[in-house]
Amino acid sequence: MKILLASSSSGSRGGGELYLVYLGRALAQRGHAVVLWASLNPRMDELANTFSGFGEVVRSEYENTYDQRGRSIASYLNFGASRKVAAVWRQSEPDFIHLNKQNLEDGLDLMRAARQSGVPNLCTIHLTQSARYLRAKFAGARDLVSRRALRRYPGMLVTVLESRRRDLADFLGDSPRIRMIPNGVPLFDLSRRDALRRAKRAELGFAFEDQLFIAVGRMVEQKRPLLFLEKAAQVLHTLPKAKFLWVGDGALSEEWDMHVAAKGLGGKVRRLPWHSDVQSLLLSSDVFLHVAEFEGLPLAILEAMSAALPCAITANLLGEMPFMDSENSIAIGDNDSWVGRLNNPEELRTLGAAGRRLAEESFSFGKMAESYQSLYQESHAAHR
């Protein structure tokens, strides 16, 4: 089967785009021909270059929802863009089109293009919170056009987490078109851990014996990097030799640097810009610290589990991931009780091993590809 994976082209470095790399590679390994479609915007170059290692890449003029002044309303009314994109997709002669959207209002013109293409298709949505929930400007109007576009779309709508599936059902009304397939990640080779740890820590200037806490994500409000600094300071009260590393950049980078300097954390807390080899950083660390306000199913957490890295996660996120519990993760709280668990090496090893087992059983990218392959076949049969 020839599968065209269409990106809404909001950026190359979010988990929603890395998902396309993992899914595309896993589908290719199963014998499918994979094609990535993305806009010509330079921010999509990194994704396109990575994908070209195992699949075809097609790019064309397209303006993402958040590059348009009228956001989702302008996207919804852009009939010309839909026609042009549908024509490009047809020229690739795919057997199936898989559209990848970041959130409810992203890529509404692409949903119309998928409908107009005449090719069987489905759409994955990573974040299903409404504009009203996210306190966006003109939330009522934006939710109205999103709801209308999603209801008119005839294909399956796939979420990545059961709580996100319920959100979408609440937003649209329950429907058999709404499905759930968890994200998947590669299973890292743990036999390389010690060698990578020594080499990477030497490169970064960390000692082999340092207890290193890591976070991976864009420096934007949703990821709450300033809360990460608060939690780092909380940990340092009990574990004064701990070190902290944030991997990623964004709008809050400058404010982060100011907070680090003002609180005198420069010797304990560092940040790196986006890093293409996150695997080596995860395998070089001791604890994964994740404090985002909301997520879909974050690939960063799944990658940390794949690396057998114990995960400390804020309670708001743990509540949305029922597969995470006290046996495989640490709930970050306001008091210091959670910090005590970080000072127990044996417990941390046990938590990391439990997370790795969970990744193997439920969140491998091979399992994700197998689940999508079944949906492609079901959708293709229904389209006929």
C-alpha positions in Angstrom: 0.0 0.0 0.0 1.2 3.5 -0.8 0.5 5.8 2.2 0.7 9.6 2.0 1.3 11.1 5.5 0.2 14.7 5.3 1.5 17.2 7.9 -0.4 20.2 8.9 3.0 21.9 8.8 3.0 23.7 12.1 6.6 22.9 12.7 9.3 20.2 12.5 10.2 19.8 16.1 7.0 19.1 18.0 6.1 15.6 19.1 3.2 15.5 16.6 5.8 15.8 13.8 8.3 13.3 15.3 5.3 11.0 15.3 5.2 11.1 11.5 8.9 10.0 11.4 8.2 7.1 13.8 5.0 6.0 12.0 6.5 6.4 8.5 9.6 4.4 9.4 7.5 1.6 11.0 5.2 1.4 8.0 8.1 1.3 5.7 9.5 -1.6 7.7 6.2 -3.4 7.2 6.6 -3.2 3.4 4.5 -0.1 2.7 5.6 2.8 0.4 5.4 6.0 2.4 5.2 9.6 1.2 5.5 12.7 3.4 3.6 15.8 2.2 4.5 19.1 3.9 4.6 22.8 3.2 7.6 24.5 1.6 8.0 26.6 4.8 11.7 26.3 5.9 10.6 25.2 9.4 9.5 21.9 7.8 13.0 21.2 6.3 14.2 19.2 9.3 11.2 16.8 9.2 11.5 16.5 5.4 15.2 15.7 5.5 14.7 13.1 8.2 11.8 11.4 6.4 13.7 11.3 3.1 16.0 8.6 4.6 13.2 6.0 4.2 10.4 7.5 2.2 9.5 10.0 -0.6 8.9 13.6 0.3 6.5 15.9 -1.6 6.3 19.6 -0.7 4.1 22.4 -2.0 3.0 25.9 -1.2 0.7 25.9 1.9 0.1 28.3 4.7 -0.5 26.7 8.1 -3.5 27.8 10.2 -1.3 29.7 12.6 0.5 31.6 9.9 -2.9 33.1 8.8 -4.2 36.2 10.4 -7.7 34.8 10.8 -6.3 31.5 12.2 -8.9 28.6 11.9 -11.6 30.8 10.5 -9.4 31.9 7.6 -8.2 28.3 7.1 -11.8 27.0 7.1 -12.8 29.5 4.4 -9.7 28.9 2.2 -11.4 26.8 -0.5 -8.6 27.5 -3.0 -5.9 26.1 -0.8 -8.0 22.9 -0.4 -8.4 22.4 -4.1 -4.6 22.9 -4.8 -3.5 20.6 -2.0 -6.0 17.9 -3.1 -4.6 18.1 -6.7 -1.0 17.6 -5.4 -2.1 14.7 -3.3 -3.8 13.0 -6.2 -0.7 13.4 -8.3 1.2 11.2 -5.9 -1.3 8.4 -6.5 -1.5 7.2 -2.9 -3.7 4.3 -1.9 -4.4 6.1 1.4 -4.0 9.6 2.9 -3.3 10.0 6.6 -3.6 13.6 7.8 -1.8 14.6 11.0 -3.2 17.6 12.9 -1.9 19.1 16.1 -5.2 20.2 17.5 -8.9 20.6 16.7 -8.6 23.9 14.7 -5.4 23.1 12.9 -5.5 22.3 9.2 -9.3 22.6 8.6 -8.5 23.3 4.9 -6.5 20.1 4.7 -9.5 18.1 6.0 -11.5 19.5 3.1 -8.6 18.6 0.7 -8.6 15.0 2.0 -12.4 14.9 1.3 -11.9 16.3 -2.2 -9.0 14.1 -3.1 -11.3 11.0 -3.6 -8.7 8.9 -1.8 -9.5 6.9 1.3 -8.2 8.8 4.4 -8.2 9.3 8.1 -7.1 12.1 10.4 -5.0 11.9 13.7 -5.6 14.7 16.2 -3.0 15.0 19.0 -4.6 17.7 21.2 -8.4 17.6 21.5 -9.0 20.4 24.0 -11.4 23.2 22.6 -10.4 26.8 22.0 -12.6 27.7 24.9 -10.8 25.3 27.2 -7.4 26.8 26.1 -8.8 30.3 26.7 -8.0 31.4 23.2 -9.2 34.6 21.7 -12.6 34.4 19.9 -12.9 30.9 21.3 -16.6 30.6 20.5 -16.2 31.3 16.8 -13.1 29.1 16.5 -14.8 26.2 18.2 -17.8 26.7 15.9 -15.8 26.3 12.6 -13.7 23.5 14.1 -16.8 21.5 15.1 -18.4 22.1 11.7 -15.3 21.0 9.7 -14.8 17.9 11.9 -18.4 16.9 11.6 -18.3 17.3 7.8 -15.2 15.2 7.5 -16.3 11.7 6.6 -13.1 9.8 7.6 -12.1 8.3 10.9 -10.8 10.7 13.6 -8.0 9.1 15.6 -6.8 10.3 19.0 -3.7 9.2 20.9 -5.1 8.9 24.4 -8.4 7.7 25.8 -9.0 11.0 27.6 -8.4 12.8 24.3 -11.0 10.4 22.7 -13.5 11.4 25.3 -12.8 15.1 24.8 -13.4 14.7 21.1 -16.6 12.8 21.7 -17.8 15.5 24.0 -16.9 18.2 21.4 -18.6 16.5 18.4 -21.0 13.9 19.9 -20.0 10.3 20.2 -19.4 8.5 17.0 -17.9 5.2 15.7 -15.7 7.3 13.6 -13.8 8.4 16.7 -11.0 5.9 17.4 -7.9 5.8 19.7 -4.4 4.5 18.8 -1.6 5.3 21.3 1.6 6.8 20.0 4.6 4.6 19.7 8.4 5.0 19.9 11.5 2.9 19.0 12.7 0.6 21.7 16.2 1.9 22.5 19.2 -0.5 22.8 19.9 -0.4 26.6 23.2 -2.4 26.2 24.8 0.9 25.0 23.7 2.9 28.1 27.1 3.0 30.0 29.2 3.8 26.9 26.8 6.5 25.8 26.5 7.9 29.4 30.3 8.3 29.6 30.8 9.8 26.2 27.8 12.2 26.3 28.4 13.4 29.9 32.1 14.1 29.0 30.9 16.0 26.0 28.4 18.1 28.0 30.6 18.6 31.1 28.7 16.4 33.5 30.4 14.0 35.9 29.6 10.3 35.4 28.3 10.1 39.0 26.0 13.3 38.8 22.3 12.6 39.3 21.0 14.2 36.1 17.4 15.3 35.7 16.3 15.9 32.1 13.3 17.5 30.3 12.6 17.6 26.6 10.3 20.1 25.0 9.7 23.5 23.4 10.1 26.4 25.7 6.5 27.6 25.5 3.8 28.2 28.1 2.2 24.8 27.6 5.4 23.0 28.6 5.9 25.2 31.7 9.7 25.4 31.7 9.6 28.0 34.5 7.7 25.4 36.7 10.6 23.0 35.9 12.9 25.6 37.5 10.7 25.7 40.6 10.7 21.9 40.9 14.5 21.8 40.3 14.9 24.2 43.3 12.6 22.0 45.3 14.7 18.9 44.6 18.0 20.8 45.3 16.9 21.4 48.9 17.1 17.6 49.5 19.6 16.6 46.8 22.1 19.5 46.6 24.3 17.6 44.1 21.6 17.1 41.5 22.0 18.6 38.0 19.2 19.6 35.6 19.1 19.8 31.8 16.3 21.2 29.6 16.5 20.2 25.9 14.6 22.5 23.5 14.2 26.2 22.9 11.3 28.6 22.2 9.6 31.9 23.2 10.5 31.5 26.9 14.2 30.8 26.5 15.2 34.4 27.4 13.0 34.5 30.5 14.3 31.0 31.5 17.9 32.4 31.3 16.9 35.4 33.5 15.3 33.2 36.1 18.4 30.9 36.2 20.7 33.9 36.7 18.4 35.6 39.3 18.2 32.4 41.4 21.9 31.6 41.1 21.1 28.2 39.5 23.7 28.5 36.7 26.0 25.8 38.2 23.1 23.4 38.6 20.7 24.0 35.7 21.4 24.2 32.0 19.5 24.2 28.7 20.4 23.0 25.2 18.8 24.0 22.0 16.9 21.3 20.1 19.0 18.2 19.9 18.6 15.6 17.0 20.0 12.8 19.1 17.7 12.8 22.1 18.2 9.1 22.6 21.8 9.5 23.8 20.7 12.3 26.2 18.0 10.2 27.7 20.3 7.2 28.1 22.8 9.5 29.8 20.3 10.8 32.4 18.9 9.5 35.7 15.4 10.9 35.9 13.0 12.4 33.4 11.1 15.4 34.8 7.9 16.4 32.9 5.8 19.3 34.1 3.6 20.3 31.0 0.2 21.8 31.6 -1.5 19.5 29.1 -0.5 17.1 26.4 -1.7 14.5 23.9 0.3 11.4 24.5 3.8 13.0 24.8 6.5 11.1 22.8 9.0 12.6 25.2 7.6 10.5 28.1 7.4 7.4 25.9 11.0 7.8 24.8 12.1 8.2 28.4 10.3 4.9 29.2 11.9 3.3 26.2 15.3 4.4 27.7 14.3 2.8 31.1 14.4 6.2 32.6 12.3 6.7 35.7 9.7 9.4 35.1 8.6 12.1 37.5 5.4 13.7 36.1 3.0 16.4 37.4 -0.3 15.0 38.8 -2.4 16.8 36.2 -0.8 14.7 33.4 -0.8 11.5 35.3 -4.5 11.8 35.7 -4.9 11.6 32.0 -2.6 8.6 31.6 -4.2 5.7 33.5 -1.4 3.3 32.4 1.0 5.4 34.7 0.8 4.7 38.4 3.1 4.6 41.5 4.6 1.3 40.3 6.1 2.9 37.1 6.3 6.7 37.8 6.6 9.4 40.5 3.8 12.0 40.9 5.3 15.5 41.4 3.5 17.2 44.2 3.7 20.5 46.0 5.3 19.1 49.2 8.6 17.3 49.4 7.3 13.7 49.7 7.9 13.0 46.1 11.5 14.2 46.3 12.3 11.5 48.9 11.7 8.8 46.2 14.4 10.4 44.1 17.0 9.6 46.7 16.4 5.8 46.5 18.6 4.4 43.6 17.0 0.9 43.9 13.5 2.3 43.6 14.5 4.5 40.6 15.9 1.4 38.8 12.7 -0.5 39.5 10.6 2.4 38.2 12.7 2.6 35.0 12.5 -1.1 34.4 8.7 -1.0 34.8 8.5 1.9 32.4 10.6 0.0 29.8 8.3 -3.0 30.1 5.2 -0.8 29.5 6.9 0.7 26.4 7.6 -2.8 25.1 4.1 -4.1 25.7 2.0 -1.0 24.7 4.0 1.8 23.0 6.4 0.4 20.5 6.2 2.1 17.1 5.8 -1.3 15.5 2.6 -1.8 17.5 1.4 1.7 16.5 2.0 0.9 12.8 0.2 -2.4 13.0 -2.9 -0.7 14.6 -2.9 2.0 11.9 -2.5 -0.6 9.1 -5.7 -2.2 10.4 -7.5 1.1 10.3 -6.3 1.8 6.8 -7.6 -1.5 5.6 -11.0 -0.9 7.3 -11.3 2.6 5.9 -10.2 1.4 2.4 -12.9 -1.3 2.5 -15.6 1.2 3.6 -14.5 3.7 0.9 -15.1 1.1 -1.8 
